[in-house]
Amino acid sequence: MTVNLAKGQGISLQKADGGTLTAVRMGLGWQSARRRGLFGSRTKEIDLDASAVLFAGDQPVDVVFFRHLVSDDGSVRHTGDNLVGGAGTGGDDEAILVDLQRVPVHIDQIVFTVNSFTGQTFAEVQNAFCRLVDETNGQELARYTLDGGGPYTAQIMAKVHRAGAGWQMTAIGTPANGRTFQDLMPAILPSL
């Protein structure tokens, strides 16, 4: 059963049977918003990029994104860059896989961001979401849907963080501006 998260809401990543998740996929999907023009409705390709920033405390330690597809320790892996989107409410356009058992103990948070590398704003995007999936069985655990649009080019979507012996996911949903994860660091830090 999927939990639809509201901004700031968190869920435990314990399985229903009391076990803990071992591998999760953070999926990102989006569609270009239709625009009405002189010659009817049209869409424009939108290149959104998913990134995962690994933190030890408030210090970024590693990042996984379209130019660095695997974390240095191998626990986090990006499946590849999608330059046009299109999945919307269906499947994932980009995905980041996290092997929770392999994440080094000093990494306590992984923050997932999405940014428009080509600079289009979220006003030009529709049906954007991030979702957390149990990678061992494909079951969707949680979904955070980006509502609205807006004049910004990025979003701090969610984070997976250690909670006792397990992990928890929290929807962040903070709009920001920037073409890359580096540009987003000032917006990420208050969410840690």
ZAMARGU-4260 file (C-alpha; in steps of 0.2 Angstrom, whole numbers, plus 5000, padded with zeros to 4 digits):
<rodrens>
0) 5000/5000/5000 | 5007/5017/4995 | 5007/5032/5007 | 5004/5048/4999 | 5016/5060/5008
5) 5012/5078/5012 | 5026/5091/5013 | 5036/5088/5029 | 5028/5071/5032 | 5039/5056/5036
10) 5036/5037/5036 | 5046/5023/5044 | 5055/5011/5031 | 5050/4996/5042 | 5042/4982/5032
15) 5024/4977/5037 | 5031/4960/5044 | 5043/4970/5055 | 5058/4967/5044 | 5069/4981/5037
20) 5070/4987/5019 | 5087/4982/5012 | 5086/4991/4995 | 5075/5005/4989 | 5073/5015/4973
25) 5069/5033/4972 | 5059/5036/4956 | 5056/5053/4948 | 5043/5056/4934 | 5037/5071/4925
30) 5028/5077/4910 | 5029/5093/4900 | 5014/5104/4903 | 5004/5107/4888 | 5004/5125/4881
35) 4990/5133/4870 | 4997/5143/4856 | 4992/5150/4839 | 4993/5133/4831 | 4985/5122/4845
40) 4992/5114/4860 | 5010/5109/4861 | 5023/5103/4873 | 5041/5106/4875 | 5054/5094/4881
45) 5060/5096/4899 | 5076/5089/4905 | 5074/5087/4924 | 5088/5078/4933 | 5087/5068/4949
50) 5102/5069/4961 | 5106/5061/4978 | 5117/5070/4990 | 5125/5059/5004 | 5128/5068/5021
55) 5137/5064/5036 | 5129/5076/5049 | 5128/5092/5039 | 5143/5089/5028 | 5140/5083/5010
60) 5151/5067/5007 | 5146/5061/4990 | 5133/5064/4976 | 5125/5053/4963 | 5119/5062/4948
65) 5119/5060/4929 | 5138/5064/4928 | 5143/5053/4943 | 5131/5038/4942 | 5138/5027/4957
70) 5143/5033/4974 | 5161/5031/4979 | 5156/5017/4990 | 5144/5009/4978 | 5129/5009/4989
75) 5119/5022/4978 | 5117/5021/4959 | 5108/5032/4946 | 5100/5022/4932 | 5104/5036/4919
80) 5099/5053/4912 | 5082/5055/4904 | 5082/5071/4894 | 5064/5073/4890 | 5053/5065/4904
85) 5036/5059/4900 | 5031/5046/4913 | 5021/5058/4923 | 5009/5047/4934 | 5016/5031/4927
90) 5033/5024/4928 | 5050/5032/4933 | 5059/5044/4921 | 5074/5043/4931 | 5078/5032/4946
95) 5091/5031/4960 | 5094/5014/4968 | 5100/5014/4986 | 5107/4998/4994 | 5103/5003/5012
100) 5114/4989/5020 | 5129/4995/5010 | 5127/5013/5015 | 5142/5017/5026 | 5138/5020/5045
105) 5144/5038/5044 | 5131/5042/5031 | 5116/5047/5040 | 5105/5056/5027 | 5103/5055/5008
110) 5094/5070/5001 | 5085/5068/4984 | 5083/5083/4973 | 5077/5087/4956 | 5082/5102/4945
115) 5080/5108/4928 | 5097/5108/4920 | 5091/5117/4905 | 5083/5131/4916 | 5064/5128/4912
120) 5053/5132/4927 | 5041/5120/4936 | 5027/5130/4928 | 5032/5121/4912 | 5031/5104/4921
125) 5015/5093/4926 | 5013/5077/4935 | 5030/5078/4943 | 5032/5065/4958 | 5045/5056/4967
130) 5041/5039/4974 | 5050/5026/4985 | 5049/5008/4980 | 5055/4992/4989 | 5067/4987/4976
135) 5066/4968/4982 | 5048/4966/4977 | 5043/4982/4967 | 5030/4988/4979 | 5028/5007/4980
140) 5030/5012/4998 | 5028/5031/4997 | 5024/5045/4984 | 5027/5063/4985 | 5018/5073/4971
145) 5024/5090/4966 | 5009/5101/4967 | 5007/5118/4958 | 5022/5123/4947 | 5030/5139/4950
150) 5044/5150/4944 | 5058/5140/4952 | 5069/5128/4943 | 5072/5115/4957 | 5064/5105/4971
155) 5072/5097/4987 | 5060/5082/4986 | 5064/5071/5000 | 5077/5063/5011 | 5080/5045/5018
160) 5088/5046/5035 | 5093/5035/5049 | 5081/5033/5063 | 5088/5021/5076 | 5093/5005/5069
165) 5082/5008/5053 | 5078/5021/5040 | 5064/5034/5038 | 5059/5044/5023 | 5053/5062/5025
170) 5045/5073/5011 | 5053/5090/5010 | 5045/5098/4995 | 5055/5114/4996 | 5056/5124/4980
175) 5073/5131/4975 | 5083/5138/4960 | 5098/5131/4952 | 5103/5120/4937 | 5114/5108/4947
180) 5114/5100/4965 | 5129/5112/4969 | 5117/5127/4966 | 5105/5119/4978 | 5116/5116/4993
185) 5110/5132/5002 | 5092/5126/5000 | 5096/5108/5006 | 5105/5112/5022 | 5090/5119/5032
190) 5082/5102/5028 | 5095/5091/5037
</rodrens>
